[in-house]
Amino acid sequence: MANEQISLPYFVGVLVFAGLVIRYLFFSGTSSQPATRPPEAFLRSREAAVERIQQMFPQTDRRSILWDLQRNGGNIQGTTERILSGRLETPPVTFQPPPPPGQSASAHSAPATRQVDKPTQPDLITRYNLKDKIDMETKSGDEGKGKGWSSNREERQASLQRRRDEMILAARRKMQAKMAAQTTGPTQ
């Protein structure tokens, strides 16, 4: 009996088996808990996060907060930092979060009409003061044509602004032609 030795492969096998048994007994329940978390608990935690942020920043839209929380995995601190720095993104039109709990479907439609009533940015013609260029469309197209890229910063900026104005006016002409075609098409 004094010469009995435990071989190294046998000893490693016993350690691996013991490790698997301990992992199964002690750690198997915690890894399955997040997967079995009910969706109601998730919605409650998300609504609690939105409520906390809206208490700090009442001017911020609930929909924007929900969008940011969804994008960053529910990180309240990250959303708060984006609001403070002014980098909170507006959600796309396709993002329609569920209404807050306790509100009916008719109450949910009220914010949608409220958003429509909000004054939006003015149209591009007003925003870039292009009303006078509408009258002189042909003249503005002749300026600066044929020039290459200038090394002067002011000339480059003027050229880019002129090209922007031309694109806006061209888009306006196309839209007017399209609307004219639509109004004359069905009547004939």
C-alpha positions, 0 to 999 in steps of 0.5 A: 500500500505504500507504493500506491501512487495517483497518476497525473491524468487520473488527478486532472480528471478528478479535478475537472469532474469536481469543477463541473459538479460545483459549476452545475450545483452553484452557478447554473441557476444564476445564468438562467435567471436573466433569460427567464425575466418576464417582459413586464419586469423589463417594461417596468424597469424601463419606465422607471428609468424614463421617469427618473430622467424626466424628473431631472429633465422635464423638457425632454421628450419621453420618446427621445429618452426611450430611444436613447435608453434602447440604443445604449442598453438602458444606461441612465447615466449615459442618457443623462450625459447626452442630455446635458451635453446636448447630444441627445438624438431625435428618434426616427419616425419609425420608432413608436414606443408603447404608451406609458402605463396607465394611459389608454390608446386615446391618450397615446394619440394625443402626443402624436397630434401635439408633435404635429402642432409643434412649429418645425424648422422653416422651409429651406427657401426661408431658412437660407433667404432664397426668395430673392434668388427665385426671381433671379434663378437664371442669373444665379446659375451663371456665376462661378461656373467653370471655376475649379476648387479655390485655395481661398477659404472664402471663395470655397465657402461662397462656391459651396453656398452657391451650389447649395442654393442651386440644389435647393432651387432645382429641387423646388422646381422639380417639386413644383413640376411634379405637383403641377403634373399631379394636379393636371393629370387626374382632371383629364 
